[in-house]
């Protein structure tokens, strides 16, 4: 697996007129070396590769990274160690992670380096998932589904958003999640109109919409799901509003398929909302990839380029948010297939009235 990833990385470098790369982002370190330690860097040339870390992790790095890398201790001099590898490998142009490497570290590495530098984004190399990555995401999604099912009896008037978030996160941990995927969103009543309304001390009231956006992590892979419920009996206005988003979400899921334009999937859902004159309340992209990071490629948005490919994972999460009133979002994570998609998040999507 690692050998194939390194081969794809080297092909990527050659396509971009580079003959080496510096990797320091933890997710990319893990992906290209299997190393999960808290500190390190990869320097990869076209025929050599070094994993730099410190004395706390050298044994772990050797165990996790096998024979693919020379494991070296940088002795608290990571930048100069990276530079020495670039020079020793006689790398002419080194790629670096433009969205992660700090300016301070870049300056320290480049001072005395004999190569040129090329900013690049390696996250696209992680977009198409391998069988194990799909399996891990299914497991993370299953944990989140089970944790939410266990939470449902506790969603009632009088509890706070923070209490519900704490219980939900505890449920996921007890079911085997390594951590929460991201800061759990619990937004009720008027706060449900906040797309990223993380849990507050607000007390849940009868008649509230309550939006939950959360995820579990298994073997480093993140799940992502959003469900909105009503505490008590839903009004007809709430039912109509919810079902409008539900139909838009189902439309988006139905269009996910290998070869389909990412932008067109997003556009179709926006066009659907426009027919009902509510598109102005849809204020974010339709979806994003998940994996070792909670937000990664591919993206479904008006600015997206490219097409969906088989075994990509992407969320489909339309929402409508009316400030001062309420909001609803419904989200599934799906794996792209040749003929459609596999829905990884199994919690029912029909409106739940928690009586």
C-alpha positions in Angstrom: 0.0 0.0 0.0 2.7 2.5 1.0 4.8 1.5 -2.0 1.9 2.3 -4.3 1.3 5.6 -2.6 4.9 6.6 -3.0 4.9 5.6 -6.6 1.8 7.8 -7.3 3.5 10.7 -5.4 6.7 10.4 -7.5 4.6 10.4 -10.6 2.8 13.5 -9.4 6.1 15.2 -8.8 7.4 14.5 -12.3 4.2 15.8 -13.8 4.8 19.1 -11.9 8.5 19.3 -12.9 9.7 18.5 -9.4 12.1 15.7 -8.3 11.5 15.8 -4.6 9.0 16.8 -1.9 9.0 17.9 1.8 6.0 16.6 3.8 5.3 17.8 7.3 1.4 17.8 7.5 0.5 15.0 9.9 -2.2 13.6 7.6 0.1 13.4 4.7 2.9 12.0 6.8 0.5 9.2 7.9 -0.8 8.6 4.4 2.6 8.3 2.7 4.5 6.5 5.5 2.0 5.0 8.0 3.8 7.0 10.7 1.4 8.4 13.3 3.9 10.1 15.7 3.4 13.7 16.7 6.5 15.2 15.1 8.4 14.6 11.9 9.0 15.2 8.2 9.4 13.2 5.0 11.9 14.1 2.4 11.2 12.1 -0.8 13.3 12.1 -3.9 12.8 10.1 -7.1 14.9 7.2 -5.7 15.5 8.0 -2.0 13.3 8.7 1.0 14.0 9.8 4.6 11.7 10.1 7.6 13.0 12.6 10.1 11.7 12.5 13.7 13.1 12.8 17.2 14.2 10.3 19.9 10.6 10.0 21.2 9.4 8.4 17.9 12.3 6.7 16.2 11.3 3.3 17.3 7.7 3.9 16.5 8.6 5.2 13.0 10.7 2.2 12.3 7.9 -0.1 13.3 5.2 1.7 11.3 7.1 2.7 8.2 8.9 -0.6 7.5 11.6 -0.5 5.0 10.3 2.3 2.8 12.3 5.0 4.6 15.6 5.7 6.2 14.6 6.7 9.8 16.7 9.5 11.2 16.8 11.5 14.4 17.0 15.2 13.7 18.2 16.0 17.2 16.0 19.1 17.6 17.1 20.5 14.2 14.3 19.5 11.9 14.7 22.4 9.4 18.4 21.9 8.8 18.0 18.1 8.7 15.4 18.5 5.9 17.8 20.9 4.1 20.6 18.4 4.4 18.5 15.6 2.8 17.5 17.9 -0.1 21.2 18.6 -0.7 22.3 15.0 -0.2 19.7 13.7 -2.6 20.7 16.4 -5.1 17.1 17.4 -5.6 16.7 20.2 -8.1 13.1 21.3 -7.4 11.4 20.4 -4.1 7.6 20.5 -3.7 6.3 21.7 -0.3 2.8 21.9 1.2 1.8 25.5 0.5 -1.3 25.3 2.8 0.7 23.9 5.8 4.4 24.7 5.8 4.9 27.9 7.9 6.9 30.8 6.4 9.3 30.6 9.3 10.1 26.9 8.6 10.3 27.5 4.9 12.9 30.3 5.4 15.0 28.0 7.6 14.9 25.1 5.1 15.6 27.3 2.1 18.5 29.1 3.7 21.5 27.1 2.3 19.4 24.7 0.2 20.7 24.0 -3.3 17.3 23.4 -4.9 14.4 25.4 -6.0 11.0 25.2 -4.4 7.5 24.6 -5.8 4.3 25.1 -3.8 1.9 22.2 -4.2 -1.2 20.6 -2.8 -0.9 16.9 -2.1 -4.4 16.4 -0.8 -5.7 15.4 -4.2 -3.6 12.3 -4.0 -5.7 11.1 -1.1 -9.1 11.8 -2.7 -9.7 8.3 -4.2 -9.9 5.9 -1.3 -8.4 2.4 -1.1 -10.5 -0.5 0.2 -9.2 -0.2 3.7 -10.0 3.5 3.8 -13.5 2.8 2.7 -13.8 0.1 5.4 -12.5 2.4 8.1 -14.9 5.2 7.1 -17.8 2.7 7.2 -16.8 1.8 10.7 -16.6 5.4 11.8 -20.0 6.1 10.2 -21.5 3.1 12.0 -20.2 4.3 15.4 -21.7 7.8 14.8 -25.1 6.2 13.8 -25.2 4.0 16.9 -24.2 6.9 19.2 -27.0 9.1 17.8 -29.5 6.3 18.2 -28.5 6.0 21.9 -28.9 9.8 22.3 -32.4 10.1 21.0 -34.2 9.4 24.4 -32.3 12.2 26.0 -33.3 14.9 23.5 -36.1 16.6 25.4 -37.1 20.0 26.8 -35.0 21.1 29.7 -31.6 19.7 28.7 -29.0 22.0 27.3 -27.2 21.8 23.9 -23.9 21.3 25.8 -25.3 18.3 27.7 -26.5 16.7 24.5 -23.1 17.3 22.8 -21.3 15.8 25.8 -23.5 12.7 25.9 -23.2 12.2 22.1 -19.4 12.5 22.2 -19.2 10.2 25.2 -21.4 7.6 23.3 -19.0 7.7 20.3 -16.0 7.2 22.6 -17.6 4.3 24.4 -18.4 2.7 21.1 -14.8 2.8 20.0 -14.2 6.2 18.4 -10.7 7.5 18.7 -11.9 11.0 19.1 -14.6 13.3 17.8 -14.2 14.2 14.1 -14.6 18.0 14.9 -16.3 20.3 17.4 -19.8 18.9 17.7 -22.6 21.1 16.5 -25.8 21.2 18.5 -28.0 24.1 17.5 -31.6 24.5 18.6 -34.5 26.9 18.1 -33.3 30.1 16.5 -29.7 28.9 16.8 -30.5 26.2 14.3 -30.2 29.0 11.7 -26.4 29.1 12.5 -24.7 26.6 10.1 -21.8 26.1 12.5 -23.7 26.6 15.8 -21.5 24.6 18.2 -23.2 23.5 21.4 -24.1 26.3 23.8 -25.7 26.5 27.3 -29.1 27.1 25.6 -31.9 25.0 27.0 -33.9 22.8 24.6 -37.5 23.9 24.3 -40.6 22.2 23.1 -41.1 22.9 19.4 -37.4 23.5 18.7 -35.7 22.3 15.6 -32.4 20.8 16.8 -29.5 20.2 14.4 -26.8 17.8 15.2 -23.6 17.7 13.1 -21.0 15.2 14.4 -18.7 12.4 13.5 -16.5 9.6 14.8 -12.9 8.6 14.0 -11.7 5.0 13.3 -8.1 4.2 12.4 -7.7 7.9 11.6 -10.6 8.1 9.2 -13.4 10.6 9.9 -17.2 10.2 9.5 -19.6 13.2 9.1 -23.3 13.2 9.5 -26.0 15.9 10.2 -29.5 15.2 11.3 -32.2 17.7 12.4 -35.0 16.7 14.6 -38.1 18.4 16.2 -38.7 18.3 20.0 -42.3 17.6 20.3 -44.9 17.8 17.5 -43.8 19.6 14.4 -45.9 22.4 13.0 -47.0 22.2 9.4 -44.6 25.0 8.6 -41.7 22.9 10.1 -42.8 19.8 8.2 -42.9 21.6 4.8 -39.6 23.3 5.4 -37.9 20.1 6.5 -39.3 18.1 3.6 -38.0 20.8 1.1 -34.5 20.3 2.3 -34.9 16.5 2.5 -35.9 16.3 -1.2 -33.0 18.6 -2.1 -30.6 16.3 -0.2 -32.0 13.2 -1.8 -31.7 14.8 -5.2 -28.0 15.5 -4.5 -27.3 12.0 -3.4 -29.1 10.6 -6.5 -26.8 12.5 -8.8 -23.5 11.3 -7.2 -21.8 9.0 -9.6 -18.4 8.4 -11.1 -17.8 10.7 -14.1 -20.3 13.4 -13.0 -19.2 17.0 -12.7 -18.7 18.0 -9.1 -20.0 21.5 -9.8 -23.1 20.2 -11.6 -24.2 18.2 -8.5 -24.0 21.3 -6.4 -25.8 23.3 -9.2 -28.7 20.9 -9.4 -29.5 21.2 -5.7 -29.2 25.0 -5.9 -31.5 25.1 -8.9 -34.0 22.9 -7.0 -34.1 25.4 -4.2 -34.3 28.3 -6.6 -37.6 26.9 -8.0 -39.0 27.3 -4.5 -37.4 30.8 -4.1 -35.3 29.8 -1.1 -31.8 29.4 -2.7 -30.7 32.6 -0.8 -30.9 30.6 2.4 -28.4 28.0 1.1 -25.2 29.7 2.1 -22.5 27.0 1.8 -21.2 24.4 -0.5 -23.1 21.2 -1.0 -20.4 18.9 0.2 -16.8 18.0 0.8 -14.6 14.9 1.0 -13.6 13.2 4.2 -10.7 10.9 5.1 -7.7 11.5 7.4 -9.0 15.0 7.6 -12.7 16.0 8.1 -12.5 18.4 5.2 -10.6 17.3 2.1 -11.0 16.7 -1.6 -13.3 16.4 -3.5 -15.5 19.5 -2.9 -19.0 20.0 -4.3 -19.4 23.7 -4.8 -20.1 26.3 -7.5 -16.3 26.8 -7.8 -15.5 23.1 -8.1 -13.6 21.7 -11.1 -13.3 18.1 -12.2 -15.5 15.1 -11.9 -16.3 12.6 -9.2 -14.2 9.4 -9.4 -15.1 5.9 -8.2 -14.2 5.3 -4.5 -14.1 9.0 -3.6 -16.0 9.9 -0.4 -18.0 13.0 -0.3 -20.7 14.5 1.9 -24.1 15.8 0.6 -25.3 18.3 3.1 -27.7 21.0 1.9 -29.2 23.3 4.5 -31.5 26.3 4.6 -31.1 28.9 7.3 -33.5 31.7 8.1 -31.9 34.1 10.6 -34.0 34.7 13.6 -36.3 31.8 12.9 -34.8 28.4 12.3 -32.6 26.3 10.0 -32.4 22.7 8.8 -29.4 20.7 7.5 -29.4 17.0 6.4 -26.1 15.4 5.6 -24.9 12.0 4.5 -21.4 10.8 3.7 -21.4 8.7 0.5 -18.8 6.6 -1.4 -18.8 7.2 -5.1 -19.5 4.1 -7.3 -19.5 3.4 -11.0 -23.3 3.5 -11.1 -24.2 5.8 -8.2 -23.1 5.9 -4.6 -23.1 3.9 -1.3 -24.6 5.8 1.6 -22.3 5.3 4.5 -24.5 7.1 7.2 -27.5 5.0 7.9 -29.5 7.1 10.4 -33.0 7.6 9.0 -33.5 11.0 7.3 -37.3 11.4 7.6 -38.3 14.0 10.1 -38.1 12.7 13.7 -40.7 14.2 16.1 -39.4 13.4 19.6 -42.5 13.3 21.7 
